[in-house]
Every structure is written in C-alpha cells, then in structure tokens.
Amino acid sequence: MKPKIYIDGQSGTTGLQIYDRIGSRTDLELLRIDPDKRHDNTERAKLLNAADIVFLCLPDAGAIEAVSLIENPNVRVIDASTAHRTAEGWVYGYPELSREQRDAIAHSSRVANPGCHATGFLSSAAPLVRLGLLPRDYPITCYSLTGYSGGGKKMIADYECQNPPEKLSSPGIYGLSLKHKHLPEMQKISGLDHPPVFLPVVDDYYKGMATTILLQNRLLPGQPSAADICEALQTYYQDEHFVSVLPFGSNEGTLYANTLAGSNHLKLVVCGHEEQTSITALFDNLGKGASGAAVQNMNIMLGLDETIGLE
C-alpha cells in the first residue's frame, strides 16, 4: 500500500512548497482536507490519525495543538514549526549532521524540521565543533541573508504589491534584539556553550540564502588556515549528496544569495587566509531551508532514496 501523507497547514508557504514537491508523486497517497474545514479540529483529527506521515506547516501553537490531536501511535510527524526543535523526544531533521543523525531520523516518529537560518549556521559550525576545530566556548558571530519568501504570506504580499514601500528595495536588518527564534536550535545542535551573535537580513528577491560565520583563526585549536578548515569540511561532507564544499579558492569574487534558488542543495564556500576565515552556506530558504528538507526527511523515514522528488 502507498504511504498516506497529510499536510496540516497546506495553504501556507511551506505547505504549498511541500505539496509542489510531492503532489505529482505516484508512490504516495495524499490526504486532502475540505478547504472549508481547515479549522475544524474534528475533521483535522480524522486526517491526522489516518496518515502514515503528517507534515505540520503551522505556527508553533498550532503545531503543538495538532500533535495533541494525534492518538494513533503509528502516525509519524515532521514538524516545520519552531515548537519542537529542541524538545525531548524529537529528532532534529538535519541528516547530514552524522550517520547517527540520519539513522535516528529514519527510525523516529517525531522529527523537527530545521529552521532556515539554523540550517545555514549548523552546516558549518556543527561539523567544526565535532571535529574539535571550533571550541565550544568560541564567541562566534553569524549573519544570514534571505529572500523575502522566508517571511511568509504577509511579507511576500508586502514585497509584491503594486507599489511596495521604497524601503523594501534595500536590505533590511532585523532580529535586532539578538534573540531570534532559531538561536536555541543553533546553540543546542552545534554543541556550543553559548548562542552565536546572530543578525538576519532580508532583501528584495524571492528566495535563496547566504548564511556566513566569521572566525579568527588564532583563537582556534592549532590555528588552522582557511584552507585547512575547507579541507576538513570537505572530508566531513564527502559522502553527502545535498551538502558539499567548494574547492578552496574557487570563488574569490562575489557570492550571490540566490545562487541555489530552486534546488535542495547546500554548498559551503570557505574564504580567507592564515589568520581569518569566512564560511558561507548557499542554499534555498524554501528548499534545503524548509520544504525540501522536510521532503528529504520524509523519504528517509519511509526508507526511500532521499533524493526522490528533489532533483
């Protein structure tokens, strides 16, 4: 029998993107709710409990409520909200973190899909901590440039209205309280003692991300060069399909945040010299940063080739 899939919150940006990736697949059976009953908890509960895998594409409170409606112990959940990313009993859905992480996703009934900015940060910081190249108490800084689709329907409407405000034609730095909602997962999953100093930036293009960390090499064990760090990351990700590291020195010009828009790939670009290093993750905030990652996790949980529907 085909696995039954239900997207709770299909009308949102992430839900629509997941549907785009799996809607035409013949190996899955998609359960659909009547649009007029999207807020009917009785109808939602029926579908939530009838599915083999449920995607939650809801605000945090809605995701918590949806989980409470699931009584069928065989239902497996992939939550795209922030609600469960550091919660006990939930596996973090970044399979490239390690072989053990991918195995945990494959066997879990509760998977928390990573945040987009967190994906970019963790792709570089987490391996370096695990390799002993980045001290757990390092005072790390990070900035992350994203397309406006990451802000959801309201932000998309603001940017795409007939006469958008002039201010939207330039980059907007936000999260100025330094308490962005992705920080708890960024710290926990990376293994750092303290969260990074993190600033996100939104600009007037639809999708694509560039998340950068900056390192002072003299503060790192053994004082590795940027080339050494690049080589270490290349080895770490050498067997991965969706995450890769460009050869050191292959890009010394300009990095564009929408380079990988429309794909599920993430590429790390390491730049610098003997004393300083920058590492930038290029990817799609709607792909590897959200819905693409969710579909990849679903494939893993179903024991399928994880690239199905993502190429």
Backbone bond lengths (Angstrom), bond angles and torsions (degrees), N, CA, C in turn:
res aa  C-N    CA-C-N  psi(-1)  N-CA   C-N-CA  omega(-1)  CA-C   N-CA-C  phi
1 M - - - 1.466 - - 1.529 110.69 -
2 K 1.316 115.16 147.49 1.460 119.65 178.43 1.531 109.80 -73.31
3 P 1.332 117.25 140.21 1.461 119.61 174.16 1.526 110.67 -61.55
4 K 1.324 116.23 137.15 1.459 121.95 178.09 1.529 109.10 -91.09
5 I 1.336 115.80 128.51 1.458 121.85 -176.02 1.524 109.03 -121.37
6 Y 1.329 116.10 133.32 1.463 120.61 176.31 1.523 109.46 -127.56
7 I 1.331 116.28 131.94 1.469 122.36 177.00 1.521 107.42 -104.98
8 D 1.317 116.98 109.55 1.463 120.96 177.78 1.531 107.55 -91.37
9 G 1.320 116.05 109.26 1.457 120.82 -173.80 1.515 110.81 103.60
10 Q 1.320 116.62 36.50 1.459 121.22 -174.25 1.524 113.12 -67.83
11 S 1.327 118.47 -19.68 1.459 120.21 -176.62 1.519 113.05 -81.30
12 G 1.336 117.84 -10.36 1.452 121.01 178.03 1.521 111.58 -80.10
13 T 1.334 116.01 171.91 1.468 120.51 -175.93 1.521 111.59 -58.65
14 T 1.333 117.70 -49.42 1.463 120.48 -178.63 1.521 111.26 -66.53
15 G 1.331 116.70 -42.50 1.459 120.11 179.18 1.510 112.38 -60.81
16 L 1.318 116.60 -42.94 1.463 120.53 178.29 1.527 111.11 -63.74
17 Q 1.328 116.04 -39.80 1.456 120.01 179.92 1.531 111.76 -67.79
18 I 1.322 117.29 -37.25 1.469 120.11 175.69 1.522 109.47 -63.63
19 Y 1.334 115.96 -44.91 1.466 119.12 179.24 1.523 110.92 -60.46
20 D 1.334 117.07 -40.17 1.467 120.25 178.26 1.522 111.37 -58.07
21 R 1.335 116.28 -34.23 1.457 120.83 -176.25 1.517 113.52 -83.54
22 I 1.334 117.91 -24.67 1.468 119.11 -176.21 1.525 113.51 -121.03
23 G 1.337 117.81 -7.36 1.461 120.88 -173.52 1.518 114.64 -60.67
24 S 1.325 116.69 -30.38 1.468 119.52 -177.71 1.525 112.86 -100.06
25 R 1.318 117.75 4.34 1.467 119.81 -179.50 1.525 110.99 -72.93
26 T 1.321 115.86 136.84 1.461 120.75 -178.27 1.527 112.37 -93.94
27 D 1.337 116.96 -4.67 1.461 120.20 -179.40 1.527 112.04 -94.01
28 L 1.340 116.74 1.71 1.457 121.57 -178.71 1.524 110.09 -127.39
29 E 1.335 116.26 153.34 1.461 121.53 172.59 1.524 107.59 -113.38
30 L 1.322 116.56 115.24 1.457 120.95 -179.08 1.520 110.61 -90.57
31 L 1.314 115.26 127.23 1.455 121.34 175.46 1.520 108.49 -90.01
32 R 1.326 117.09 133.36 1.467 121.25 -176.53 1.515 110.37 -120.83
33 I 1.316 115.37 140.58 1.458 120.55 176.79 1.524 109.14 -100.12
34 D 1.321 116.10 145.08 1.463 120.97 174.17 1.530 107.88 -60.43
35 P 1.333 118.35 127.96 1.472 120.23 -178.28 1.524 113.58 -52.80
36 D 1.324 117.28 -31.50 1.455 120.75 -179.46 1.533 112.40 -73.53
37 K 1.339 116.58 -11.99 1.465 119.94 -177.14 1.538 112.75 -114.66
38 R 1.333 115.42 18.76 1.466 119.21 -177.87 1.527 112.25 -60.87
39 H 1.337 116.60 -26.79 1.465 120.61 -178.72 1.531 111.90 -106.70
40 D 1.321 115.99 11.57 1.472 121.39 178.28 1.522 107.65 -89.92
41 N 1.332 117.01 106.48 1.465 120.46 -175.22 1.517 113.34 -64.78
42 T 1.314 117.78 -27.94 1.466 120.21 177.57 1.522 110.20 -66.35
43 E 1.337 116.09 -45.06 1.462 120.43 179.25 1.525 110.66 -69.41
44 R 1.337 116.68 -41.36 1.465 120.51 177.83 1.526 110.51 -59.77
45 A 1.338 116.19 -43.57 1.461 120.14 -177.98 1.522 111.41 -61.53
46 K 1.340 116.52 -37.37 1.463 119.76 178.47 1.526 110.72 -59.48
47 L 1.329 115.69 -46.62 1.459 120.38 -177.29 1.529 111.33 -73.45
48 L 1.320 116.80 -39.50 1.460 120.46 178.01 1.527 111.18 -58.99
49 N 1.316 116.91 -37.17 1.467 121.04 -177.71 1.517 113.29 -88.73
50 A 1.332 117.20 -10.17 1.466 120.58 178.89 1.519 112.15 -92.34
51 A 1.319 117.51 -14.17 1.464 121.60 -173.84 1.525 111.95 -86.43
52 D 1.316 114.91 155.68 1.463 120.80 169.88 1.521 110.44 -84.11
53 I 1.345 115.20 -40.41 1.466 120.67 175.66 1.525 108.82 -133.41
54 V 1.330 114.85 133.64 1.455 122.23 178.90 1.527 108.89 -115.27
55 F 1.324 116.14 131.22 1.463 121.56 169.43 1.524 107.62 -96.75
56 L 1.320 117.13 128.38 1.453 121.14 174.62 1.521 108.57 -103.30
57 C 1.325 116.66 111.65 1.467 122.89 -179.42 1.523 107.06 -118.04
58 L 1.306 114.96 66.84 1.458 122.73 -169.40 1.530 110.55 -135.35
59 P 1.342 117.44 163.31 1.467 119.00 167.84 1.523 110.24 -60.07
60 D 1.321 116.59 163.07 1.463 120.48 -175.29 1.527 113.20 -53.41
61 A 1.331 117.04 -47.68 1.464 120.03 -178.41 1.518 111.03 -62.74
62 G 1.328 117.10 -38.78 1.459 120.69 178.23 1.516 112.17 -66.50
63 A 1.332 116.93 -37.03 1.462 120.32 178.83 1.527 110.99 -66.61
64 I 1.321 116.24 -41.57 1.469 120.34 178.22 1.528 109.80 -63.26
65 E 1.329 116.16 -41.98 1.467 120.33 178.14 1.524 110.61 -63.17
66 A 1.332 117.39 -43.25 1.460 120.82 -178.92 1.527 111.43 -60.37
67 V 1.322 116.92 -42.63 1.466 120.39 178.74 1.527 110.29 -61.31
68 S 1.322 116.29 -37.06 1.474 119.62 -179.53 1.518 112.15 -68.12
69 L 1.330 117.28 -20.36 1.463 121.00 179.85 1.528 112.55 -84.14
70 I 1.328 116.62 -11.25 1.473 120.38 -177.39 1.525 109.88 -87.34
71 E 1.328 115.41 117.34 1.465 121.62 179.17 1.524 112.02 -110.84
72 N 1.327 116.48 -18.58 1.458 121.87 -179.82 1.533 109.11 -75.85
73 P 1.347 118.74 115.38 1.462 120.55 -176.45 1.522 114.00 -67.31
74 N 1.322 117.21 -12.12 1.465 120.60 -178.60 1.531 113.15 -89.06
75 V 1.325 117.12 -7.77 1.457 120.64 -179.60 1.531 109.58 -76.79
76 R 1.329 115.23 130.86 1.463 120.97 178.45 1.531 108.41 -109.81
77 V 1.325 115.52 143.20 1.459 120.80 -169.79 1.521 111.20 -122.91
78 I 1.338 115.61 137.15 1.457 122.56 168.82 1.521 106.53 -118.53
79 D 1.319 116.56 111.95 1.458 121.57 -175.51 1.525 110.13 -100.07
80 A 1.339 116.48 119.04 1.464 121.35 -179.57 1.527 112.43 -88.77
81 S 1.324 117.71 -2.50 1.462 120.42 179.95 1.526 110.53 -84.48
82 T 1.328 116.12 -179.90 1.465 122.15 177.53 1.528 111.88 -82.69
83 A 1.323 116.95 -11.84 1.464 121.59 -165.00 1.519 115.05 -57.28
84 H 1.343 118.74 -36.75 1.462 119.99 -169.81 1.532 114.46 -120.30
85 R 1.320 117.81 15.22 1.464 119.91 -172.40 1.522 113.55 -69.91
86 T 1.309 117.31 -23.08 1.469 120.04 175.79 1.527 111.03 -121.26
87 A 1.336 116.82 16.29 1.458 121.46 -175.73 1.526 111.73 -83.01
88 E 1.313 115.95 146.02 1.463 121.60 175.33 1.528 109.62 -63.55
89 G 1.329 115.77 140.17 1.452 120.80 178.37 1.512 114.35 88.04
90 W 1.323 116.73 -3.15 1.468 121.01 178.65 1.524 109.53 -112.89
91 V 1.323 116.12 137.71 1.464 121.97 178.26 1.523 108.68 -95.11
92 Y 1.308 116.44 135.76 1.462 121.18 -179.97 1.520 109.52 -78.23
93 G 1.344 116.06 128.33 1.461 120.72 -169.09 1.516 116.13 -88.78
94 Y 1.331 116.57 51.70 1.469 120.43 171.67 1.522 107.32 -116.61
95 P 1.338 117.90 87.86 1.469 121.29 -171.87 1.520 114.24 -63.68
96 E 1.324 117.45 -25.39 1.464 120.31 -178.31 1.519 112.82 -73.12
97 L 1.329 116.94 -4.86 1.465 119.95 179.28 1.522 111.66 -60.71
98 S 1.332 116.44 -40.10 1.461 120.93 178.86 1.522 109.17 -173.32
99 R 1.312 115.83 167.37 1.464 120.49 175.49 1.528 109.90 -62.72
100 E 1.335 115.86 -37.06 1.467 120.49 179.64 1.529 110.88 -66.17
101 Q 1.324 116.58 -36.36 1.467 120.07 179.86 1.520 110.64 -66.28
102 R 1.320 116.35 -43.25 1.466 120.04 178.87 1.530 110.24 -62.95
103 D 1.316 117.34 -40.11 1.461 121.52 179.39 1.532 110.63 -66.37
104 A 1.342 116.18 -38.70 1.467 119.82 178.66 1.526 110.70 -64.55
105 I 1.324 117.07 -39.87 1.468 120.85 176.79 1.525 110.38 -62.63
106 A 1.320 116.18 -43.72 1.470 121.01 -177.33 1.520 112.16 -59.48
107 H 1.323 117.00 -31.38 1.466 120.30 -173.60 1.532 113.25 -107.84
108 S 1.316 117.47 3.21 1.462 120.16 -175.96 1.524 111.98 -88.68
109 S 1.311 115.39 152.90 1.466 120.68 172.53 1.522 111.10 -100.89
110 R 1.337 117.44 -6.89 1.455 122.02 -179.39 1.527 109.20 -138.33
111 V 1.325 116.34 110.62 1.463 122.12 -178.28 1.528 108.70 -121.90
112 A 1.323 115.86 129.41 1.459 122.01 177.03 1.524 108.83 -98.08
113 N 1.318 115.85 117.31 1.459 120.44 179.46 1.530 109.49 -72.01
114 P 1.337 118.77 135.83 1.463 120.46 -176.71 1.530 113.30 -66.67
115 G 1.321 115.16 156.46 1.452 120.42 170.68 1.519 110.25 -73.64
116 C 1.329 116.47 157.16 1.466 119.65 -176.38 1.525 112.06 -66.31
117 H 1.334 117.47 -51.23 1.467 119.30 178.32 1.531 110.65 -62.44
118 A 1.320 115.64 -37.66 1.467 119.43 179.69 1.517 111.19 -63.26
119 T 1.326 116.98 -39.05 1.464 120.28 178.34 1.521 110.65 -57.58
120 G 1.331 116.47 -47.52 1.453 120.16 -179.94 1.510 112.64 -62.48
121 F 1.327 116.87 -43.82 1.462 121.12 179.76 1.520 111.71 -65.27
122 L 1.326 116.42 -48.21 1.461 120.81 -175.50 1.519 112.96 -67.82
123 S 1.319 116.94 -29.03 1.466 119.39 -178.41 1.518 111.74 -60.50
124 S 1.322 117.11 -28.53 1.463 120.10 177.61 1.519 112.54 -103.91
125 A 1.328 117.42 -46.25 1.464 120.30 -173.77 1.528 113.28 -69.59
126 A 1.330 117.37 -42.71 1.468 119.74 -175.70 1.532 112.77 -61.75
127 P 1.353 119.69 -47.75 1.468 118.76 177.10 1.521 113.22 -60.60
128 L 1.330 117.07 -38.66 1.461 119.48 -178.19 1.524 111.66 -66.01
129 V 1.331 117.11 -36.49 1.470 120.04 175.28 1.525 109.76 -66.15
130 R 1.315 117.56 -45.26 1.458 121.65 -179.15 1.522 112.26 -64.69
131 L 1.324 117.01 -31.65 1.464 121.30 179.62 1.525 112.68 -83.62
132 G 1.321 116.69 -5.24 1.459 120.36 -179.28 1.513 113.84 79.85
133 L 1.331 117.83 10.60 1.456 121.09 179.73 1.521 112.56 -87.85
134 L 1.317 116.81 -19.85 1.459 121.46 179.24 1.530 108.21 -121.00
135 P 1.333 118.02 113.29 1.466 120.32 -179.99 1.520 111.62 -60.78
136 R 1.311 117.17 144.96 1.469 120.87 -178.83 1.526 112.28 -63.23
137 D 1.320 117.63 -24.38 1.458 119.98 -179.62 1.526 112.62 -100.02
138 Y 1.334 117.65 15.78 1.460 121.51 -178.65 1.537 110.36 -64.64
139 P 1.333 118.44 134.46 1.474 121.54 179.06 1.530 111.10 -81.37
140 I 1.296 116.69 75.76 1.464 121.58 -170.01 1.530 111.84 -82.52
141 T 1.323 115.25 145.29 1.460 121.82 175.16 1.523 109.37 -119.00
142 C 1.330 115.66 152.86 1.464 120.89 -176.98 1.522 109.01 -151.68
143 Y 1.329 115.76 139.38 1.458 120.18 168.59 1.520 107.59 -129.14
144 S 1.332 116.10 152.47 1.452 119.90 -172.73 1.519 110.09 -143.11
145 L 1.326 116.13 119.59 1.462 123.10 -179.43 1.524 109.36 -96.49
146 T 1.334 116.94 128.92 1.464 120.81 -177.89 1.523 111.26 -132.52
147 G 1.325 114.77 153.02 1.454 121.00 171.05 1.517 110.08 -73.39
148 Y 1.335 116.42 160.06 1.463 120.03 -172.83 1.519 114.36 -70.21
149 S 1.333 118.60 -13.93 1.465 119.50 178.21 1.518 111.82 -63.86
150 G 1.326 116.97 -21.92 1.457 120.11 178.81 1.518 113.32 -66.48
151 G 1.344 117.20 -15.23 1.457 120.43 -179.56 1.512 114.32 -88.61
152 G 1.337 117.17 -0.22 1.453 120.37 177.73 1.526 113.59 84.51
153 K 1.330 114.45 -172.34 1.462 121.08 -170.33 1.518 114.07 -58.44
154 K 1.333 117.48 -42.42 1.455 119.38 -176.65 1.521 111.05 -65.83
155 M 1.343 115.98 -45.35 1.457 118.52 -179.85 1.530 110.76 -65.38
156 I 1.318 117.23 -40.21 1.463 120.14 177.73 1.529 110.13 -59.38
157 A 1.326 116.13 -43.83 1.463 120.43 179.53 1.521 110.90 -63.38
158 D 1.336 117.38 -39.52 1.465 121.03 -179.98 1.532 110.98 -62.00
159 Y 1.345 115.85 -42.92 1.461 119.98 -177.89 1.529 112.32 -75.32
160 E 1.328 116.90 -29.35 1.457 119.86 -172.87 1.525 113.90 -103.75
161 C 1.325 117.67 8.47 1.458 119.60 177.16 1.529 109.73 -69.40
162 Q 1.295 117.04 167.53 1.462 121.62 -173.10 1.529 112.43 -60.60
163 N 1.335 115.65 -39.79 1.464 119.70 -179.96 1.530 109.92 -130.40
164 P 1.342 116.83 77.81 1.472 119.01 -178.93 1.521 110.83 -65.51
165 P 1.334 117.51 149.44 1.465 120.28 178.26 1.528 111.20 -57.74
166 E 1.315 116.13 144.73 1.454 121.63 -177.73 1.530 111.87 -55.81
167 K 1.334 116.55 -34.84 1.467 119.63 -177.02 1.532 112.20 -61.87
168 L 1.340 117.68 -24.19 1.459 120.31 -178.30 1.523 112.54 -76.48
169 S 1.314 117.66 -5.02 1.461 120.53 177.70 1.527 112.38 -84.01
170 S 1.329 116.69 -1.65 1.463 120.70 179.16 1.525 109.53 -125.61
171 P 1.348 118.16 161.18 1.461 120.41 179.91 1.525 111.47 -60.09
172 G 1.334 115.21 142.24 1.461 120.67 178.63 1.520 110.81 -117.67
173 I 1.305 116.36 117.84 1.467 121.41 177.05 1.520 107.83 -86.16
174 Y 1.325 117.08 126.10 1.464 119.85 -179.37 1.534 109.42 -131.53
175 G 1.320 117.13 -170.99 1.468 119.60 -176.24 1.515 111.64 63.90
176 L 1.339 116.38 34.60 1.460 120.78 -172.30 1.525 113.71 -70.08
177 S 1.311 117.31 -12.86 1.474 119.90 175.09 1.521 111.61 -74.64
178 L 1.342 116.40 -9.73 1.478 122.96 -176.54 1.526 111.39 61.04
179 K 1.337 115.15 32.74 1.463 120.64 178.37 1.536 110.12 -130.07
180 H 1.317 116.53 42.05 1.464 120.98 -177.96 1.526 110.91 -57.12
181 K 1.323 116.25 147.38 1.466 120.85 -173.94 1.533 113.50 -66.34
182 H 1.334 118.80 -16.47 1.465 120.65 178.49 1.527 113.28 -84.35
183 L 1.332 117.92 -10.11 1.464 120.43 -174.47 1.534 114.66 -60.23
184 P 1.342 120.00 -40.59 1.467 118.21 179.46 1.523 113.42 -58.11
185 E 1.329 118.04 -43.30 1.470 119.81 179.10 1.523 111.14 -72.21
186 M 1.326 117.42 -33.71 1.463 120.38 178.34 1.525 110.81 -61.51
187 Q 1.315 115.98 -41.60 1.466 119.31 179.33 1.527 111.54 -73.64
188 K 1.327 116.79 -49.52 1.466 119.95 -174.26 1.519 112.44 -63.20
189 I 1.316 117.12 -48.90 1.460 120.04 -174.01 1.532 111.32 -72.92
190 S 1.325 117.44 -31.76 1.467 119.62 177.99 1.517 111.77 -72.45
191 G 1.327 116.96 -27.73 1.466 120.40 -177.13 1.511 113.06 89.00
192 L 1.331 117.84 12.41 1.460 121.18 179.22 1.528 111.18 -77.22
193 D 1.329 115.34 150.22 1.465 120.24 178.51 1.519 112.01 -72.88
194 H 1.343 116.91 -25.62 1.455 121.77 -176.61 1.528 109.14 -136.55
195 P 1.324 117.77 150.26 1.470 119.42 177.44 1.515 110.07 -68.22
196 P 1.327 117.69 154.18 1.462 120.04 176.29 1.525 111.20 -70.15
197 V 1.319 116.62 156.47 1.458 120.26 165.10 1.527 105.30 -77.33
198 F 1.327 115.83 115.04 1.472 120.19 -166.77 1.517 111.78 -129.87
199 L 1.347 115.30 130.06 1.457 121.22 174.25 1.523 110.00 -128.22
200 P 1.332 117.57 122.57 1.470 121.27 173.10 1.528 110.32 -90.69
201 V 1.337 115.05 153.20 1.466 122.30 -179.80 1.526 108.06 -134.51
202 V 1.336 116.78 130.28 1.464 120.83 176.97 1.525 108.45 -110.48
203 D 1.346 115.83 143.07 1.461 119.48 -178.81 1.527 110.06 -135.84
204 D 1.328 115.73 172.18 1.465 120.48 -170.12 1.530 112.74 -87.23
205 Y 1.303 116.30 55.81 1.465 122.75 167.99 1.522 106.40 -133.76
206 Y 1.332 117.91 156.86 1.467 120.37 -166.67 1.528 113.52 -72.21
207 K 1.328 117.63 -52.75 1.460 118.06 -175.50 1.521 111.35 -149.14
208 G 1.323 115.08 158.05 1.448 123.04 -177.12 1.521 109.41 125.41
209 M 1.334 116.36 146.48 1.469 120.64 -177.76 1.517 111.06 -136.11
210 A 1.331 114.09 151.65 1.460 122.12 170.86 1.519 106.65 -138.40
211 T 1.329 116.60 106.29 1.463 122.61 -177.27 1.520 108.59 -110.14
212 T 1.333 117.02 122.55 1.457 121.76 -170.69 1.522 111.78 -123.04
213 I 1.334 116.25 134.62 1.462 121.80 168.19 1.521 107.89 -111.99
214 L 1.330 115.40 150.21 1.460 122.44 -176.92 1.521 109.35 -123.02
215 L 1.329 116.80 131.63 1.462 121.51 -173.72 1.529 111.17 -126.84
216 Q 1.339 115.33 140.61 1.463 122.36 169.26 1.533 106.52 -96.60
217 N 1.312 116.96 109.05 1.466 120.99 -171.95 1.520 113.48 -61.59
218 R 1.328 117.60 -28.46 1.462 120.06 -178.43 1.532 111.87 -65.85
219 L 1.340 116.42 -18.61 1.464 120.67 -179.87 1.525 112.27 -93.13
220 L 1.336 117.17 0.85 1.455 121.94 -178.14 1.530 110.06 -98.77
221 P 1.330 117.60 147.70 1.469 120.51 178.11 1.527 111.60 -56.33
222 G 1.329 116.66 127.02 1.462 120.71 179.27 1.508 114.86 78.54
223 Q 1.342 116.94 -3.18 1.463 122.84 179.93 1.544 112.25 47.50
224 P 1.332 117.74 58.52 1.473 120.64 -179.56 1.523 110.91 -66.93
225 S 1.309 116.80 154.60 1.458 121.37 173.63 1.527 109.68 -83.13
226 A 1.312 116.17 169.93 1.464 119.85 175.67 1.520 110.55 -59.90
227 A 1.323 117.20 -37.80 1.467 120.64 178.43 1.523 111.07 -64.30
228 D 1.327 117.51 -37.92 1.470 121.25 177.96 1.532 110.25 -63.81
229 I 1.319 116.17 -43.05 1.460 120.71 -179.59 1.527 110.43 -64.85
230 C 1.320 115.94 -40.47 1.466 120.29 177.06 1.519 110.98 -59.92
231 E 1.315 116.68 -45.46 1.464 120.67 -179.40 1.520 111.47 -62.68
232 A 1.329 116.38 -39.80 1.466 120.31 179.17 1.528 110.95 -63.42
233 L 1.327 117.22 -42.19 1.462 120.72 179.26 1.530 111.58 -69.04
234 Q 1.313 117.00 -36.31 1.465 120.32 176.89 1.521 110.73 -61.20
235 T 1.308 116.90 -42.06 1.467 121.03 178.30 1.524 110.54 -65.99
236 Y 1.322 116.02 -40.97 1.471 120.98 -177.79 1.531 111.18 -60.73
237 Y 1.334 116.18 -40.16 1.462 120.56 -174.92 1.533 113.50 -103.45
238 Q 1.302 117.82 14.63 1.463 120.20 -170.34 1.529 114.28 -62.25
239 D 1.312 118.28 -25.16 1.465 120.31 -178.25 1.532 113.10 -102.00
240 E 1.330 116.99 7.55 1.461 119.96 -176.61 1.525 111.63 -91.08
241 H 1.319 115.13 147.13 1.466 120.70 -179.86 1.524 111.77 -87.65
242 F 1.329 117.07 -46.36 1.453 120.41 -172.48 1.527 114.18 -90.81
243 V 1.315 118.47 -20.29 1.462 121.50 -179.22 1.523 108.95 -115.97
244 S 1.326 116.34 128.15 1.460 120.48 -179.34 1.527 109.67 -145.71
245 V 1.331 115.48 167.85 1.466 122.10 -177.58 1.518 108.31 -123.82
246 L 1.320 116.68 125.00 1.455 120.09 179.91 1.530 110.27 -69.90
247 P 1.334 118.06 148.77 1.469 120.85 177.68 1.524 110.75 -56.68
248 F 1.309 116.17 141.88 1.457 120.99 -179.02 1.529 109.90 -61.24
249 G 1.330 115.71 133.36 1.451 120.66 179.23 1.512 114.90 84.40
250 S 1.330 117.32 0.87 1.467 119.52 -177.44 1.518 112.30 -78.11
251 N 1.343 116.79 -16.31 1.459 120.03 178.17 1.520 109.28 -138.41
252 E 1.291 116.46 100.38 1.459 121.42 178.18 1.524 111.31 -116.97
253 G 1.324 115.51 17.62 1.456 119.82 179.12 1.510 111.16 -102.01
254 T 1.335 116.48 -112.76 1.461 122.18 -178.11 1.519 110.12 -120.24
255 L 1.325 116.79 137.37 1.459 121.88 175.73 1.526 108.59 -99.19
256 Y 1.321 116.07 131.21 1.461 121.37 179.43 1.529 109.30 -109.45
257 A 1.336 115.04 129.35 1.456 120.51 -171.80 1.519 113.74 -66.82
258 N 1.330 118.12 -19.57 1.471 119.64 -179.11 1.529 112.34 -97.76
259 T 1.332 116.81 17.20 1.470 120.93 -176.51 1.530 112.49 -56.52
260 L 1.325 117.58 -39.50 1.468 121.12 -175.92 1.529 112.38 -109.24
261 A 1.321 116.67 21.06 1.466 120.05 176.34 1.523 109.79 -58.38
262 G 1.332 115.92 134.17 1.456 120.81 178.74 1.511 114.09 91.91
263 S 1.329 117.47 2.93 1.468 119.92 -179.64 1.521 110.18 -124.45
264 N 1.337 116.34 171.81 1.466 121.04 174.31 1.530 110.83 -106.08
265 H 1.312 116.83 14.11 1.461 120.32 -178.80 1.524 111.45 -90.35
266 L 1.316 114.72 152.79 1.464 122.69 174.08 1.516 107.26 -129.84
267 K 1.317 116.54 127.90 1.458 121.06 179.21 1.517 109.84 -120.84
268 L 1.326 115.59 131.72 1.454 121.42 177.32 1.520 109.45 -95.47
269 V 1.313 115.52 134.23 1.460 122.06 178.16 1.520 107.86 -118.77
270 V 1.323 116.54 115.06 1.471 121.80 -178.99 1.525 108.47 -102.22
271 C 1.327 116.07 125.63 1.464 121.50 179.31 1.529 109.11 -128.53
272 G 1.327 115.65 165.14 1.452 119.40 176.82 1.505 113.28 130.81
273 H 1.333 115.26 -153.58 1.456 120.89 -174.76 1.521 109.13 -153.25
274 E 1.315 117.75 -154.20 1.471 121.20 -175.85 1.532 112.57 -66.58
275 E 1.313 117.02 -30.75 1.465 119.92 -170.90 1.523 114.93 -104.28
276 Q 1.329 118.07 -25.11 1.457 120.71 -176.28 1.522 110.78 -139.14
277 T 1.347 115.07 150.17 1.468 120.29 -178.30 1.526 110.14 -138.34
278 S 1.317 115.60 138.19 1.462 121.01 167.49 1.524 107.47 -118.36
279 I 1.321 115.80 140.60 1.468 121.30 176.47 1.520 107.02 -128.27
280 T 1.323 116.22 120.25 1.461 121.49 -178.70 1.520 110.45 -116.07
281 A 1.320 115.50 129.04 1.464 121.75 174.31 1.522 108.38 -96.42
282 L 1.323 116.40 120.39 1.462 122.48 176.28 1.523 108.75 -103.74
283 F 1.322 117.10 126.37 1.469 120.70 -179.84 1.517 109.09 -166.02
284 D 1.319 116.34 -179.86 1.457 122.74 -179.53 1.524 108.76 -100.51
285 N 1.331 117.32 123.32 1.466 119.82 179.96 1.518 112.42 -63.19
286 L 1.335 118.10 -22.94 1.465 120.97 176.23 1.527 112.38 -94.63
287 G 1.336 116.41 -10.71 1.461 121.86 -179.80 1.516 110.41 -97.56
288 K 1.343 115.83 -103.15 1.462 119.82 178.65 1.524 111.85 -61.09
289 G 1.351 116.37 -18.28 1.453 120.14 179.14 1.516 114.59 -88.27
290 A 1.330 118.50 -2.62 1.474 119.52 -178.92 1.521 111.63 -162.40
291 S 1.338 117.22 -96.82 1.463 121.09 -170.60 1.524 113.06 -68.86
292 G 1.325 117.81 -37.30 1.462 119.58 177.44 1.512 111.05 -61.82
293 A 1.331 116.18 -42.80 1.464 120.63 177.68 1.524 110.87 -62.71
294 A 1.336 116.54 -39.08 1.470 120.23 179.69 1.522 111.15 -63.42
295 V 1.338 116.98 -43.21 1.466 120.37 178.46 1.529 110.25 -67.19
296 Q 1.313 117.61 -39.02 1.468 120.85 175.85 1.527 110.43 -58.86
297 N 1.331 116.85 -43.66 1.464 120.23 178.33 1.528 111.35 -65.19
298 M 1.330 117.19 -39.06 1.461 120.23 176.70 1.524 110.72 -60.21
299 N 1.330 116.41 -45.96 1.468 119.82 179.37 1.513 111.21 -57.91
300 I 1.330 116.05 -43.03 1.466 120.39 179.19 1.523 110.21 -63.32
301 M 1.314 117.47 -43.86 1.467 121.55 -178.52 1.522 111.81 -65.23
302 L 1.326 116.72 -29.13 1.472 120.73 179.27 1.525 112.29 -89.46
303 G 1.330 117.55 0.38 1.460 121.14 179.68 1.518 112.99 73.48
304 L 1.338 116.65 24.95 1.462 121.54 -179.36 1.524 110.47 -99.06
305 D 1.316 115.78 168.15 1.454 120.98 170.26 1.530 107.09 -59.61
306 E 1.321 117.49 122.85 1.457 118.86 -172.10 1.515 114.34 -70.61
307 T 1.329 117.69 -7.62 1.467 120.23 179.76 1.526 113.09 -89.71
308 I 1.336 117.86 -7.57 1.463 120.48 -176.76 1.520 110.94 -57.95
309 G 1.327 116.08 127.61 1.453 121.18 178.70 1.505 114.92 79.24
310 L 1.324 117.08 4.59 1.471 119.86 -174.12 1.518 112.80 -122.86
311 E 1.323 117.51 11.48 1.455 120.58 179.05 1.522 110.86 -112.46
